[in-house]
Amino acid sequence: MLSDRGNMEQTLLNIGFGSTVVAERVVAIVPPNSSPMKRLRDEAREEKRLVDASHGRRTRAIIITDSNHVILSAIQAETISQRYETLRASG
């Protein structure tokens, strides 16, 4: 989306507790329970690509971006997915 001034407008996706991500950059929203997701989180931490937006709470969703960053959220993956779909439908 372009504004009148030619600047790119970004749609922000609420991932809980005042944290947002740019919706257009999201590649996947997944639950953190499986072994591959735990491995992905550990690798991202080692490579300094992990963003912990869970605010000390239990991780309930992992968000993967197109820049290969891994973002942890305390909000359920299904809830974030619903918010993402609502943003896409309104935009």
Secondary structure, 3 states (H helix, E strand, C coil): CECCCCCECCCEEEEECCEEEEHHHEEEEECCCCHHHHHHHHHHHHCCCEEECCCCCCCCEEEEECCCCEEEECCCHHHHHHHHHHHHHHC
